[in-house]
Amino acid sequence: MINQERLMGLNIKMKSLLRIVLLSYLSLFAETLIAGDLHDVKAAGVLRHIGVPYANFVTISPTEDKWNEGGFDVDIIRGFAVYLGVEYQFVKGRADNVFGLLTGQNAKYIDQQIVFGKQQKIQGDLFAGGATILDWRKNIVDFSDDYFPAGIWLFARSDSTLQPIIPSGSILDDIKNVKKQLNGRQVLGKQHTSLDPNLYNLKAVGAQVLYSRANQKLNEIILSIIKNSAETTLVDVVDGLAALNTWSGAIKAIGPISEEQRMAVVFPKSAPKLRLAFNAYLQKIRADGTFNRIVKKHYPEIFNFYPVYFANNE
């Protein structure tokens, strides 16, 4: 028989072991589900930038042992890291997992509802990659001051019977005139992004909504209509302008599907001081001309499309 003294010793050891396991679990849980703020970034000495390759906001060129990242958002966030006095680190994400990498729990917008996925380990401090400010996203993350104009347009192959609208001077009337042509027409989009047809109520006007492959990159969607996989597709203005230059004569812009939108850097709701620090940095580079120089480097044609917006940065 085990004597009482030995039994008490075993109980103490078991309690100590359970305590260690519990503390380890709680530590992992906290690391996984709680994103850091400004002081955590400075303490770590590194700013982790989650990005998704898209329309010159983030570009990736693979090398033998790593990728070389570039683009508008990479230049902006690299500068922010210098402003904070920390190193820069790029974290490659996908359109369908960036919120999970940032907040610890992925989220998608399906049938007018936010659907949360499984909890996962946080891997970044902010997300910047042509992120559009959308109402549903505000429920799960915070946005910086806006820093880039955006808008969703309908594109078609040049041989399509759909005709570009004549601008009326009213964006709402232009959207209506585009949607009038969509009854029975295929419209390709990408779920869980700003190119999701559900955001623009296209089924209500009789459009046949199609979705791109889950692993298809945002900047490759335009290729689907060129290859005749779909009749039309939704494209962000910035990506559309680049596509018109790249595939001149193969595609045409029909007109707007959304009102003018805005892009911004995305932060977890647990990082208000980091967001405020970025807003201060953004104000600084707008005032000293750095911001517009970065825009001209990556999107020289955008100044003609949105002259008022960028004139405010001069």
Phi and psi restraints in degrees (value plus and minus 20) as a CYANA .aco file:
   2 ILE   PHI    -101.6   -61.6
   2 ILE   PSI     103.5   143.5
   3 ASN   PHI     -91.7   -51.7
   3 ASN   PSI     144.7   184.7
   4 GLN   PHI     -82.4   -42.4
   4 GLN   PSI     -59.5   -19.5
   5 GLU   PHI     -84.5   -44.5
   5 GLU   PSI     -62.0   -22.0
   6 ARG   PHI     -87.4   -47.4
   6 ARG   PSI     -59.0   -19.0
   7 LEU   PHI     -82.7   -42.7
   7 LEU   PSI     -60.4   -20.4
   8 MET   PHI     -84.9   -44.9
   8 MET   PSI     -57.6   -17.6
   9 GLY   PHI     -83.9   -43.9
   9 GLY   PSI     -60.9   -20.9
  10 LEU   PHI     -84.2   -44.2
  10 LEU   PSI     -60.1   -20.1
  11 ASN   PHI     -83.2   -43.2
  11 ASN   PSI     -60.4   -20.4
  12 ILE   PHI     -84.0   -44.0
  12 ILE   PSI     -63.3   -23.3
  13 LYS   PHI     -84.0   -44.0
  13 LYS   PSI     -61.4   -21.4
  14 MET   PHI     -84.0   -44.0
  14 MET   PSI     -61.5   -21.5
  15 LYS   PHI     -84.5   -44.5
  15 LYS   PSI     -59.4   -19.4
  16 SER   PHI     -85.4   -45.4
  16 SER   PSI     -61.9   -21.9
  17 LEU   PHI     -84.0   -44.0
  17 LEU   PSI     -64.5   -24.5
  18 LEU   PHI     -83.1   -43.1
  18 LEU   PSI     -57.2   -17.2
  19 ARG   PHI     -84.2   -44.2
  19 ARG   PSI     -62.9   -22.9
  20 ILE   PHI     -83.7   -43.7
  20 ILE   PSI     -64.6   -24.6
  21 VAL   PHI     -81.8   -41.8
  21 VAL   PSI     -63.5   -23.5
  22 LEU   PHI     -84.4   -44.4
  22 LEU   PSI     -63.7   -23.7
  23 LEU   PHI     -83.9   -43.9
  23 LEU   PSI     -59.3   -19.3
  24 SER   PHI     -84.3   -44.3
  24 SER   PSI     -61.7   -21.7
  25 TYR   PHI     -84.3   -44.3
  25 TYR   PSI     -65.4   -25.4
  26 LEU   PHI     -84.3   -44.3
  26 LEU   PSI     -56.5   -16.5
  27 SER   PHI     -83.7   -43.7
  27 SER   PSI     -65.4   -25.4
  28 LEU   PHI     -84.1   -44.1
  28 LEU   PSI     -60.2   -20.2
  29 PHE   PHI     -81.4   -41.4
  29 PHE   PSI     -64.1   -24.1
  30 ALA   PHI     -85.0   -45.0
  30 ALA   PSI     -63.1   -23.1
  31 GLU   PHI     -83.6   -43.6
  31 GLU   PSI     -53.9   -13.9
  32 THR   PHI     -97.8   -57.8
  32 THR   PSI     -57.6   -17.6
  33 LEU   PHI    -129.8   -89.8
  33 LEU   PSI     -30.4     9.6
  34 ILE   PHI    -135.3   -95.3
  34 ILE   PSI      94.7   134.7
  35 ALA   PHI     -99.2   -59.2
  35 ALA   PSI     128.3   168.3
  36 GLY   PHI    -100.1   -60.1
  36 GLY   PSI     143.8   183.8
  37 ASP   PHI    -130.7   -90.7
  37 ASP   PSI    -184.4  -144.4
  38 LEU   PHI     -76.0   -36.0
  38 LEU   PSI     -64.7   -24.7
  39 HIS   PHI     -85.5   -45.5
  39 HIS   PSI     -51.6   -11.6
  40 ASP   PHI     -89.8   -49.8
  40 ASP   PSI     -59.9   -19.9
  41 VAL   PHI     -82.9   -42.9
  41 VAL   PSI     -65.2   -25.2
  42 LYS   PHI     -87.1   -47.1
  42 LYS   PSI     -57.6   -17.6
  43 ALA   PHI     -86.1   -46.1
  43 ALA   PSI     -57.9   -17.9
  44 ALA   PHI     -95.4   -55.4
  44 ALA   PSI     -45.2    -5.2
  45 GLY   PHI      57.3    97.3
  45 GLY   PSI      -3.0    37.0
  46 VAL   PHI    -169.3  -129.3
  46 VAL   PSI     121.4   161.4
  47 LEU   PHI    -127.9   -87.9
  47 LEU   PSI      98.7   138.7
  48 ARG   PHI    -115.9   -75.9
  48 ARG   PSI      94.7   134.7
  49 HIS   PHI    -122.9   -82.9
  49 HIS   PSI      90.1   130.1
  50 ILE   PHI    -100.7   -60.7
  50 ILE   PSI     107.5   147.5
  51 GLY   PHI    -159.7  -119.7
  51 GLY   PSI     134.4   174.4
  52 VAL   PHI    -145.2  -105.2
  52 VAL   PSI     107.4   147.4
  53 PRO   PHI     -77.2   -37.2
  53 PRO   PSI     102.2   142.2
  54 TYR   PHI    -188.5  -148.5
  54 TYR   PSI     101.6   141.6
  55 ALA   PHI      24.6    64.6
  55 ALA   PSI      25.7    65.7
  56 ASN   PHI      48.0    88.0
  56 ASN   PSI     -19.4    20.6
  57 PHE   PHI     -92.2   -52.2
  57 PHE   PSI     -63.9   -23.9
  58 VAL   PHI    -157.8  -117.8
  58 VAL   PSI     106.7   146.7
  59 THR   PHI    -143.3  -103.3
  59 THR   PSI     126.4   166.4
  60 ILE   PHI    -151.9  -111.9
  60 ILE   PSI     106.4   146.4
  61 SER   PHI    -136.3   -96.3
  61 SER   PSI      89.0   129.0
  62 PRO   PHI     -89.3   -49.3
  62 PRO   PSI     122.8   162.8
  63 THR   PHI    -137.9   -97.9
  63 THR   PSI    -187.9  -147.9
  64 GLU   PHI     -83.4   -43.4
  64 GLU   PSI     -60.5   -20.5
  65 ASP   PHI    -141.7  -101.7
  65 ASP   PSI     -22.2    17.8
  66 LYS   PHI    -184.4  -144.4
  66 LYS   PSI    -197.2  -157.2
  67 TRP   PHI    -129.9   -89.9
  67 TRP   PSI     131.9   171.9
  68 ASN   PHI    -125.0   -85.0
  68 ASN   PSI      93.0   133.0
  69 GLU   PHI    -114.5   -74.5
  69 GLU   PSI     127.0   167.0
  70 GLY   PHI    -173.5  -133.5
  70 GLY   PSI    -190.2  -150.2
  71 GLY   PHI      92.9   132.9
  71 GLY   PSI     152.5   192.5
  72 PHE   PHI     -76.9   -36.9
  72 PHE   PSI     -73.0   -33.0
  73 ASP   PHI     -87.6   -47.6
  73 ASP   PSI     -53.2   -13.2
  74 VAL   PHI     -84.8   -44.8
  74 VAL   PSI     -62.7   -22.7
  75 ASP   PHI     -82.7   -42.7
  75 ASP   PSI     -62.2   -22.2
  76 ILE   PHI     -84.0   -44.0
  76 ILE   PSI     -67.1   -27.1
  77 ILE   PHI     -95.5   -55.5
  77 ILE   PSI     -51.6   -11.6
  78 ARG   PHI     -79.2   -39.2
  78 ARG   PSI     -63.5   -23.5
  79 GLY   PHI     -83.7   -43.7
  79 GLY   PSI     -56.4   -16.4
  80 PHE   PHI     -84.8   -44.8
  80 PHE   PSI     -59.1   -19.1
  81 ALA   PHI     -82.4   -42.4
  81 ALA   PSI     -62.1   -22.1
  82 VAL   PHI     -82.9   -42.9
  82 VAL   PSI     -62.3   -22.3
  83 TYR   PHI     -77.7   -37.7
  83 TYR   PSI     -57.7   -17.7
  84 LEU   PHI    -103.0   -63.0
  84 LEU   PSI     -35.5     4.5
  85 GLY   PHI      59.8    99.8
  85 GLY   PSI      11.4    51.4
  86 VAL   PHI    -148.1  -108.1
  86 VAL   PSI     149.3   189.3
  87 GLU   PHI     -96.2   -56.2
  87 GLU   PSI     139.0   179.0
  88 TYR   PHI    -125.8   -85.8
  88 TYR   PSI     116.3   156.3
  89 GLN   PHI    -155.0  -115.0
  89 GLN   PSI     109.8   149.8
  90 PHE   PHI    -115.6   -75.6
  90 PHE   PSI     114.6   154.6
  91 VAL   PHI    -140.0  -100.0
  91 VAL   PSI      94.2   134.2
  92 LYS   PHI     -95.7   -55.7
  92 LYS   PSI     104.2   144.2
  93 GLY   PHI    -139.6   -99.6
  93 GLY   PSI    -199.0  -159.0
  94 ARG   PHI    -142.8  -102.8
  94 ARG   PSI     141.5   181.5
  95 ALA   PHI     -79.8   -39.8
  95 ALA   PSI     -46.9    -6.9
  96 ASP   PHI    -117.3   -77.3
  96 ASP   PSI     -15.8    24.2
  97 ASN   PHI    -154.7  -114.7
  97 ASN   PSI     -15.8    24.2
  98 VAL   PHI     -84.5   -44.5
  98 VAL   PSI     -55.9   -15.9
  99 PHE   PHI     -89.2   -49.2
  99 PHE   PSI     -53.4   -13.4
 100 GLY   PHI     -87.6   -47.6
 100 GLY   PSI     -61.8   -21.8
 101 LEU   PHI     -84.3   -44.3
 101 LEU   PSI     -48.3    -8.3
 102 LEU   PHI    -110.5   -70.5
 102 LEU   PSI     -60.4   -20.4
 103 THR   PHI    -130.8   -90.8
 103 THR   PSI     -34.4     5.6
 104 GLY   PHI      74.0   114.0
 104 GLY   PSI     -25.1    14.9
 105 GLN   PHI    -167.5  -127.5
 105 GLN   PSI      98.1   138.1
 106 ASN   PHI     -90.4   -50.4
 106 ASN   PSI     136.3   176.3
 107 ALA   PHI    -165.6  -125.6
 107 ALA   PSI     120.3   160.3
 108 LYS   PHI    -153.1  -113.1
 108 LYS   PSI     137.8   177.8
 109 TYR   PHI    -130.6   -90.6
 109 TYR   PSI      88.0   128.0
 110 ILE   PHI    -148.9  -108.9
 110 ILE   PSI     104.8   144.8
 111 ASP   PHI      33.0    73.0
 111 ASP   PSI      28.2    68.2
 112 GLN   PHI      45.7    85.7
 112 GLN   PSI       0.6    40.6
 113 GLN   PHI    -154.7  -114.7
 113 GLN   PSI     128.1   168.1
 114 ILE   PHI    -105.0   -65.0
 114 ILE   PSI     104.7   144.7
 115 VAL   PHI    -134.4   -94.4
 115 VAL   PSI     102.6   142.6
 116 PHE   PHI    -113.8   -73.8
 116 PHE   PSI     121.5   161.5
 117 GLY   PHI    -118.0   -78.0
 117 GLY   PSI    -182.7  -142.7
 118 LYS   PHI     -93.2   -53.2
 118 LYS   PSI     133.8   173.8
 119 GLN   PHI     -91.1   -51.1
 119 GLN   PSI     126.5   166.5
 120 GLN   PHI    -168.8  -128.8
 120 GLN   PSI     151.8   191.8
 121 LYS   PHI     -95.0   -55.0
 121 LYS   PSI     112.4   152.4
 122 ILE   PHI     -90.9   -50.9
 122 ILE   PSI     114.9   154.9
 123 GLN   PHI    -146.7  -106.7
 123 GLN   PSI     -20.2    19.8
 124 GLY   PHI    -167.0  -127.0
 124 GLY   PSI     145.0   185.0
 125 ASP   PHI    -120.5   -80.5
 125 ASP   PSI     -42.7    -2.7
 126 LEU   PHI    -178.0  -138.0
 126 LEU   PSI     141.2   181.2
 127 PHE   PHI    -141.5  -101.5
 127 PHE   PSI     106.6   146.6
 128 ALA   PHI    -161.5  -121.5
 128 ALA   PSI      96.0   136.0
 129 GLY   PHI    -191.8  -151.8
 129 GLY   PSI      32.6    72.6
 130 GLY   PHI      50.2    90.2
 130 GLY   PSI      22.2    62.2
 131 ALA   PHI    -103.9   -63.9
 131 ALA   PSI     100.0   140.0
 132 THR   PHI    -104.6   -64.6
 132 THR   PSI     117.9   157.9
 133 ILE   PHI     -94.9   -54.9
 133 ILE   PSI      94.1   134.1
 134 LEU   PHI    -144.1  -104.1
 134 LEU   PSI     126.5   166.5
 135 ASP   PHI     -77.1   -37.1
 135 ASP   PSI     -63.7   -23.7
 136 TRP   PHI     -85.9   -45.9
 136 TRP   PSI     -52.2   -12.2
 137 ARG   PHI     -88.1   -48.1
 137 ARG   PSI     -49.2    -9.2
 138 LYS   PHI     -83.7   -43.7
 138 LYS   PSI     -39.5     0.5
 139 ASN   PHI     -93.9   -53.9
 139 ASN   PSI     -40.6    -0.6
 140 ILE   PHI    -140.4  -100.4
 140 ILE   PSI     -37.8     2.2
 141 VAL   PHI    -161.3  -121.3
 141 VAL   PSI     150.1   190.1
 142 ASP   PHI    -132.5   -92.5
 142 ASP   PSI     129.4   169.4
 143 PHE   PHI    -131.4   -91.4
 143 PHE   PSI     129.1   169.1
 144 SER   PHI     -92.6   -52.6
 144 SER   PSI     158.3   198.3
 145 ASP   PHI     -76.3   -36.3
 145 ASP   PSI     123.6   163.6
 146 ASP   PHI     -86.0   -46.0
 146 ASP   PSI     129.3   169.3
 147 TYR   PHI    -159.3  -119.3
 147 TYR   PSI     -14.0    26.0
 148 PHE   PHI    -178.9  -138.9
 148 PHE   PSI     116.2   156.2
 149 PRO   PHI    -100.5   -60.5
 149 PRO   PSI     135.6   175.6
 150 ALA   PHI    -172.2  -132.2
 150 ALA   PSI     151.2   191.2
 151 GLY   PHI    -199.7  -159.7
 151 GLY   PSI     130.2   170.2
 152 ILE   PHI    -123.3   -83.3
 152 ILE   PSI     108.5   148.5
 153 TRP   PHI    -139.8   -99.8
 153 TRP   PSI     138.0   178.0
 154 LEU   PHI    -115.7   -75.7
 154 LEU   PSI     108.7   148.7
 155 PHE   PHI    -138.3   -98.3
 155 PHE   PSI     129.8   169.8
 156 ALA   PHI    -160.2  -120.2
 156 ALA   PSI     144.9   184.9
 157 ARG   PHI     -86.1   -46.1
 157 ARG   PSI     134.6   174.6
 158 SER   PHI     -84.3   -44.3
 158 SER   PSI     -43.8    -3.8
 159 ASP   PHI    -110.6   -70.6
 159 ASP   PSI     -14.7    25.3
 160 SER   PHI     -88.9   -48.9
 160 SER   PSI     128.5   168.5
 161 THR   PHI     -96.9   -56.9
 161 THR   PSI     -30.9     9.1
 162 LEU   PHI     -85.7   -45.7
 162 LEU   PSI     120.3   160.3
 163 GLN   PHI    -134.5   -94.5
 163 GLN   PSI     118.1   158.1
 164 PRO   PHI     -77.9   -37.9
 164 PRO   PSI     119.1   159.1
 165 ILE   PHI     -95.0   -55.0
 165 ILE   PSI     139.6   179.6
 166 ILE   PHI    -112.1   -72.1
 166 ILE   PSI      98.1   138.1
 167 PRO   PHI     -73.8   -33.8
 167 PRO   PSI     112.8   152.8
 168 SER   PHI    -116.7   -76.7
 168 SER   PSI     -33.9     6.1
 169 GLY   PHI      75.3   115.3
 169 GLY   PSI     -28.1    11.9
 170 SER   PHI    -143.2  -103.2
 170 SER   PSI      98.6   138.6
 171 ILE   PHI     -82.5   -42.5
 171 ILE   PSI     -55.7   -15.7
 172 LEU   PHI     -87.1   -47.1
 172 LEU   PSI     -60.1   -20.1
 173 ASP   PHI     -87.1   -47.1
 173 ASP   PSI     -57.4   -17.4
 174 ASP   PHI     -83.5   -43.5
 174 ASP   PSI     -61.3   -21.3
 175 ILE   PHI     -82.2   -42.2
 175 ILE   PSI     -63.6   -23.6
 176 LYS   PHI     -80.5   -40.5
 176 LYS   PSI     -61.4   -21.4
 177 ASN   PHI     -87.9   -47.9
 177 ASN   PSI     -52.7   -12.7
 178 VAL   PHI     -89.4   -49.4
 178 VAL   PSI     -66.4   -26.4
 179 LYS   PHI     -85.1   -45.1
 179 LYS   PSI     -48.1    -8.1
 180 LYS   PHI     -80.2   -40.2
 180 LYS   PSI     -44.7    -4.7
 181 GLN   PHI    -108.9   -68.9
 181 GLN   PSI     -22.7    17.3
 182 LEU   PHI    -115.7   -75.7
 182 LEU   PSI     -22.4    17.6
 183 ASN   PHI     -81.0   -41.0
 183 ASN   PSI      98.0   138.0
 184 GLY   PHI      61.3   101.3
 184 GLY   PSI     -18.6    21.4
 185 ARG   PHI    -115.1   -75.1
 185 ARG   PSI     125.8   165.8
 186 GLN   PHI     -96.6   -56.6
 186 GLN   PSI     112.8   152.8
 187 VAL   PHI    -149.4  -109.4
 187 VAL   PSI      96.8   136.8
 188 LEU   PHI    -110.6   -70.6
 188 LEU   PSI     118.4   158.4
 189 GLY   PHI    -164.9  -124.9
 189 GLY   PSI    -195.4  -155.4
 190 LYS   PHI    -149.2  -109.2
 190 LYS   PSI     103.2   143.2
 191 GLN   PHI     -83.0   -43.0
 191 GLN   PSI     130.4   170.4
 192 HIS   PHI      47.1    87.1
 192 HIS   PSI      -0.3    39.7
 193 THR   PHI    -151.2  -111.2
 193 THR   PSI     160.0   200.0
 194 SER   PHI     -92.0   -52.0
 194 SER   PSI     -26.4    13.6
 195 LEU   PHI    -116.7   -76.7
 195 LEU   PSI      -3.7    36.3
 196 ASP   PHI     -99.4   -59.4
 196 ASP   PSI      97.6   137.6
 197 PRO   PHI     -76.5   -36.5
 197 PRO   PSI     -45.3    -5.3
 198 ASN   PHI     -83.6   -43.6
 198 ASN   PSI     -44.7    -4.7
 199 LEU   PHI     -90.1   -50.1
 199 LEU   PSI     -38.8     1.2
 200 TYR   PHI    -139.2   -99.2
 200 TYR   PSI      -5.5    34.5
 201 ASN   PHI      35.5    75.5
 201 ASN   PSI      23.4    63.4
 202 LEU   PHI     -96.9   -56.9
 202 LEU   PSI     -47.4    -7.4
 203 LYS   PHI     -83.8   -43.8
 203 LYS   PSI     -50.9   -10.9
 204 ALA   PHI     -85.5   -45.5
 204 ALA   PSI     -43.1    -3.1
 205 VAL   PHI    -119.3   -79.3
 205 VAL   PSI      -9.4    30.6
 206 GLY   PHI      70.5   110.5
 206 GLY   PSI      -9.5    30.5
 207 ALA   PHI     -91.6   -51.6
 207 ALA   PSI     126.1   166.1
 208 GLN   PHI    -112.9   -72.9
 208 GLN   PSI      81.4   121.4
 209 VAL   PHI    -100.3   -60.3
 209 VAL   PSI     110.0   150.0
 210 LEU   PHI    -142.0  -102.0
 210 LEU   PSI     134.7   174.7
 211 TYR   PHI    -142.5  -102.5
 211 TYR   PSI     121.3   161.3
 212 SER   PHI     -90.6   -50.6
 212 SER   PSI     145.4   185.4
 213 ARG   PHI     -80.3   -40.3
 213 ARG   PSI     128.9   168.9
 214 ALA   PHI     -80.1   -40.1
 214 ALA   PSI     -53.6   -13.6
 215 ASN   PHI    -114.1   -74.1
 215 ASN   PSI     -14.4    25.6
 216 GLN   PHI     -98.4   -58.4
 216 GLN   PSI     108.8   148.8
 217 LYS   PHI     -90.5   -50.5
 217 LYS   PSI     131.0   171.0
 218 LEU   PHI     -78.4   -38.4
 218 LEU   PSI     -59.9   -19.9
 219 ASN   PHI    -100.5   -60.5
 219 ASN   PSI     -14.9    25.1
 220 GLU   PHI    -125.4   -85.4
 220 GLU   PSI     -24.3    15.7
 221 ILE   PHI     -83.3   -43.3
 221 ILE   PSI     -57.6   -17.6
 222 ILE   PHI     -80.0   -40.0
 222 ILE   PSI     -46.9    -6.9
 223 LEU   PHI     -85.6   -45.6
 223 LEU   PSI     -44.1    -4.1
 224 SER   PHI     -83.9   -43.9
 224 SER   PSI     -57.8   -17.8
 225 ILE   PHI     -99.3   -59.3
 225 ILE   PSI     -50.9   -10.9
 226 ILE   PHI     -84.6   -44.6
 226 ILE   PSI     -57.8   -17.8
 227 LYS   PHI    -105.1   -65.1
 227 LYS   PSI     -15.3    24.7
 228 ASN   PHI      48.3    88.3
 228 ASN   PSI       5.5    45.5
 229 SER   PHI    -100.0   -60.0
 229 SER   PSI     -38.1     1.9
 230 ALA   PHI    -172.7  -132.7
 230 ALA   PSI     138.7   178.7
 231 GLU   PHI     -99.4   -59.4
 231 GLU   PSI     -62.9   -22.9
 232 THR   PHI    -158.4  -118.4
 232 THR   PSI     147.8   187.8
 233 THR   PHI    -169.2  -129.2
 233 THR   PSI     136.0   176.0
 234 LEU   PHI    -107.4   -67.4
 234 LEU   PSI     117.4   157.4
 235 VAL   PHI    -161.4  -121.4
 235 VAL   PSI     119.1   159.1
 236 ASP   PHI     -90.6   -50.6
 236 ASP   PSI     126.7   166.7
 237 VAL   PHI     -71.8   -31.8
 237 VAL   PSI     -65.9   -25.9
 238 VAL   PHI     -80.5   -40.5
 238 VAL   PSI     -67.5   -27.5
 239 ASP   PHI     -86.0   -46.0
 239 ASP   PSI     -56.5   -16.5
 240 GLY   PHI     -84.2   -44.2
 240 GLY   PSI     -61.0   -21.0
 241 LEU   PHI     -81.7   -41.7
 241 LEU   PSI     -62.1   -22.1
 242 ALA   PHI     -85.8   -45.8
 242 ALA   PSI     -59.7   -19.7
 243 ALA   PHI     -85.8   -45.8
 243 ALA   PSI     -57.9   -17.9
 244 LEU   PHI     -82.9   -42.9
 244 LEU   PSI     -52.3   -12.3
 245 ASN   PHI     -94.9   -54.9
 245 ASN   PSI     -59.9   -19.9
 246 THR   PHI     -92.8   -52.8
 246 THR   PSI     -62.8   -22.8
 247 TRP   PHI    -137.3   -97.3
 247 TRP   PSI      28.4    68.4
 248 SER   PHI     -76.5   -36.5
 248 SER   PSI     108.4   148.4
 249 GLY   PHI      71.1   111.1
 249 GLY   PSI     -34.8     5.2
 250 ALA   PHI    -118.4   -78.4
 250 ALA   PSI     -43.0    -3.0
 251 ILE   PHI    -155.1  -115.1
 251 ILE   PSI     145.3   185.3
 252 LYS   PHI    -165.9  -125.9
 252 LYS   PSI     130.6   170.6
 253 ALA   PHI    -111.9   -71.9
 253 ALA   PSI     105.3   145.3
 254 ILE   PHI    -106.5   -66.5
 254 ILE   PSI     -62.5   -22.5
 255 GLY   PHI     136.3   176.3
 255 GLY   PSI     159.5   199.5
 256 PRO   PHI     -96.1   -56.1
 256 PRO   PSI     126.4   166.4
 257 ILE   PHI    -129.0   -89.0
 257 ILE   PSI     -44.8    -4.8
 258 SER   PHI    -144.2  -104.2
 258 SER   PSI     142.1   182.1
 259 GLU   PHI     -91.4   -51.4
 259 GLU   PSI     151.7   191.7
 260 GLU   PHI     -81.8   -41.8
 260 GLU   PSI     115.1   155.1
 261 GLN   PHI    -134.9   -94.9
 261 GLN   PSI     157.3   197.3
 262 ARG   PHI    -153.2  -113.2
 262 ARG   PSI     127.6   167.6
 263 MET   PHI    -130.5   -90.5
 263 MET   PSI     136.8   176.8
 264 ALA   PHI    -180.0  -140.0
 264 ALA   PSI     152.0   192.0
 265 VAL   PHI    -104.9   -64.9
 265 VAL   PSI     122.4   162.4
 266 VAL   PHI    -124.9   -84.9
 266 VAL   PSI     113.5   153.5
 267 PHE   PHI    -147.2  -107.2
 267 PHE   PSI     129.8   169.8
 268 PRO   PHI     -87.6   -47.6
 268 PRO   PSI     132.8   172.8
 269 LYS   PHI     -86.3   -46.3
 269 LYS   PSI     -33.4     6.6
 270 SER   PHI    -107.5   -67.5
 270 SER   PSI     -13.0    27.0
 271 ALA   PHI    -146.3  -106.3
 271 ALA   PSI      37.0    77.0
 272 PRO   PHI     -86.2   -46.2
 272 PRO   PSI     -54.9   -14.9
 273 LYS   PHI     -91.9   -51.9
 273 LYS   PSI     -54.5   -14.5
 274 LEU   PHI     -85.8   -45.8
 274 LEU   PSI     -59.8   -19.8
 275 ARG   PHI     -84.6   -44.6
 275 ARG   PSI     -64.3   -24.3
 276 LEU   PHI     -83.8   -43.8
 276 LEU   PSI     -56.3   -16.3
 277 ALA   PHI     -85.0   -45.0
 277 ALA   PSI     -59.2   -19.2
 278 PHE   PHI     -85.9   -45.9
 278 PHE   PSI     -62.1   -22.1
 279 ASN   PHI     -79.7   -39.7
 279 ASN   PSI     -58.4   -18.4
 280 ALA   PHI     -86.0   -46.0
 280 ALA   PSI     -61.7   -21.7
 281 TYR   PHI     -83.5   -43.5
 281 TYR   PSI     -62.8   -22.8
 282 LEU   PHI     -82.0   -42.0
 282 LEU   PSI     -62.8   -22.8
 283 GLN   PHI     -81.2   -41.2
 283 GLN   PSI     -58.8   -18.8
 284 LYS   PHI     -84.9   -44.9
 284 LYS   PSI     -69.1   -29.1
 285 ILE   PHI     -94.3   -54.3
 285 ILE   PSI     -42.3    -2.3
 286 ARG   PHI     -89.8   -49.8
 286 ARG   PSI     -60.2   -20.2
 287 ALA   PHI     -90.6   -50.6
 287 ALA   PSI     -55.9   -15.9
 288 ASP   PHI    -113.7   -73.7
 288 ASP   PSI     -16.9    23.1
 289 GLY   PHI      70.7   110.7
 289 GLY   PSI     -27.9    12.1
 290 THR   PHI     -81.0   -41.0
 290 THR   PSI     -61.0   -21.0
 291 PHE   PHI     -80.1   -40.1
 291 PHE   PSI     -71.4   -31.4
 292 ASN   PHI     -85.5   -45.5
 292 ASN   PSI     -49.9    -9.9
 293 ARG   PHI     -85.6   -45.6
 293 ARG   PSI     -57.9   -17.9
 294 ILE   PHI     -88.7   -48.7
 294 ILE   PSI     -59.9   -19.9
 295 VAL   PHI     -80.3   -40.3
 295 VAL   PSI     -68.1   -28.1
 296 LYS   PHI     -81.5   -41.5
 296 LYS   PSI     -53.3   -13.3
 297 LYS   PHI     -82.6   -42.6
 297 LYS   PSI     -60.3   -20.3
 298 HIS   PHI    -124.1   -84.1
 298 HIS   PSI     -47.4    -7.4
 299 TYR   PHI    -158.8  -118.8
 299 TYR   PSI      45.8    85.8
 300 PRO   PHI     -81.8   -41.8
 300 PRO   PSI     -48.0    -8.0
 301 GLU   PHI    -101.0   -61.0
 301 GLU   PSI     -33.6     6.4
 302 ILE   PHI     -88.4   -48.4
 302 ILE   PSI     -43.6    -3.6
 303 PHE   PHI     -86.5   -46.5
 303 PHE   PSI     -49.9    -9.9
 304 ASN   PHI     -96.3   -56.3
 304 ASN   PSI     -48.4    -8.4
 305 PHE   PHI    -104.2   -64.2
 305 PHE   PSI     -53.5   -13.5
 306 TYR   PHI    -149.1  -109.1
 306 TYR   PSI      42.3    82.3
 307 PRO   PHI     -83.4   -43.4
 307 PRO   PSI     -56.7   -16.7
 308 VAL   PHI     -87.9   -47.9
 308 VAL   PSI     -63.8   -23.8
 309 TYR   PHI     -79.6   -39.6
 309 TYR   PSI     -69.5   -29.5
 310 PHE   PHI     -99.6   -59.6
 310 PHE   PSI     -40.0     0.0
 311 ALA   PHI     -83.9   -43.9
 311 ALA   PSI     -49.4    -9.4
 312 ASN   PHI     -91.2   -51.2
 312 ASN   PSI     -32.2     7.8
 313 ASN   PHI    -115.4   -75.4
 313 ASN   PSI     -26.8    13.2
